[in-house]
Amino acid sequence: MVAALIPFATTQLINVRELGVGVGIAVLLNALLLRPVLLPAAVSLYGRLGWWPTHGPRPPKGLRTEAARRLRRLPRPRRPQPPLHGPHAAH
């Protein structure tokens, strides 16, 4: 990733050079410091509090029943019929 940013960091345009150097430093910090050091430390520090909840708040009961009622009204998909002619025809 840093190698892809070298042309941006070596250009004559100052704004593009600043962008290339800045993003290159950010990528290096992410790869060498954040992910291998700080992320495992934060995970061990937070423990179970650092993980997403297993389920979120449930929608109100009326909303759940309305959704179920609408799903029951949808037409069911039909099974594809076997071909009558051709190499895949049922004999």
Helices and strands as residue ranges (DSSP letters): H 2-9, H 14-29, I 30-38, H 39-46, G 47-50, H 61-73
